[in-house]
């Protein structure tokens, strides 16, 4: 299995966890790109690439907290790789079903 396949498999696994938690539509999982990549032994850019794909395909919604906005913002509002390393939210990205 190549590194991109590892990232795809891990994000898919997390989406399945969300689907099983779907009794509450406000459920989300917090993901740190660096931590996830480290666990898989792959580059963080690959995890970001797969998360962006799932978001673009309408499978997940990606959000993070911005203190300067006083609210959660989604990836479409803050379309930058800085989104995935947001210090205002301890570098967490909130993953929820779209």
C-alpha positions in Angstrom: 0.0 0.0 0.0 1.5 3.3 -1.0 1.4 6.4 1.2 -1.6 8.1 -0.6 -3.5 4.8 -0.1 -2.7 4.9 3.6 -4.0 8.4 3.9 -7.2 7.6 1.9 -7.8 4.5 4.0 -7.4 6.4 7.3 -9.7 9.2 6.3 -12.2 6.6 5.0 -12.1 4.9 8.4 -12.8 8.1 10.2 -15.7 8.8 7.9 -17.1 5.4 8.8 -16.8 6.2 12.5 -18.7 9.4 11.9 -21.5 7.5 10.0 -21.8 5.1 13.0 -22.1 8.1 15.3 -24.7 9.7 13.0 -27.5 9.6 15.6 -26.6 13.2 16.3 -26.0 15.3 13.3 -23.7 17.6 15.2 -21.1 14.9 15.9 -17.6 15.5 14.7 -14.1 14.1 15.1 -11.1 16.2 15.8 -8.1 15.4 13.6 -4.5 16.7 13.8 -3.0 16.4 10.4 0.6 16.1 11.8 -0.5 13.4 14.4 -2.4 11.4 11.8 0.5 11.5 9.4 2.9 10.5 12.1 0.9 7.5 13.1 0.8 6.4 9.5 4.4 7.2 8.8 3.5 9.4 5.8 3.9 13.1 4.8 1.2 15.4 6.3 0.6 16.8 2.8 -1.0 13.5 1.8 -3.5 13.6 4.7 -4.3 17.2 3.7 -4.8 16.2 0.1 -7.2 13.4 1.0 -9.2 15.6 3.4 -9.5 18.2 0.7 -10.8 15.5 -1.7 -13.4 14.2 0.7 -14.5 17.8 1.3 -14.7 18.6 -2.4 -16.7 15.4 -3.1 -19.2 16.5 -0.5 -18.6 13.7 1.9 -17.3 15.7 4.9 -17.3 19.2 6.1 -14.0 20.6 7.6 -14.1 23.3 10.2 -11.8 24.9 12.7 -12.2 27.5 15.4 -10.9 31.1 14.7 -10.6 33.4 17.7 -10.3 36.4 15.4 -13.7 35.5 13.9 -15.2 34.3 17.2 -16.6 31.2 15.5 -16.0 28.0 13.6 -15.0 28.6 10.0 -15.1 26.0 7.3 -12.4 25.1 4.7 -14.3 26.9 1.9 -14.1 30.2 3.9 -10.4 29.8 4.7 -9.1 27.9 1.7 -5.4 27.6 2.6 -3.1 25.0 4.0 -2.8 27.2 7.1 -6.3 26.0 7.9 -4.9 22.6 8.8 -2.3 24.1 11.2 -4.5 26.6 13.0 -3.0 27.5 16.4 -6.3 28.9 17.6 -7.7 25.4 17.6 -4.5 23.5 18.7 -4.0 22.5 15.1 -7.3 20.5 15.1 -9.5 20.1 12.1 -13.1 19.1 12.9 -14.4 16.5 10.6 -18.1 16.1 10.3 -20.4 14.5 7.7 -21.6 16.9 5.0 
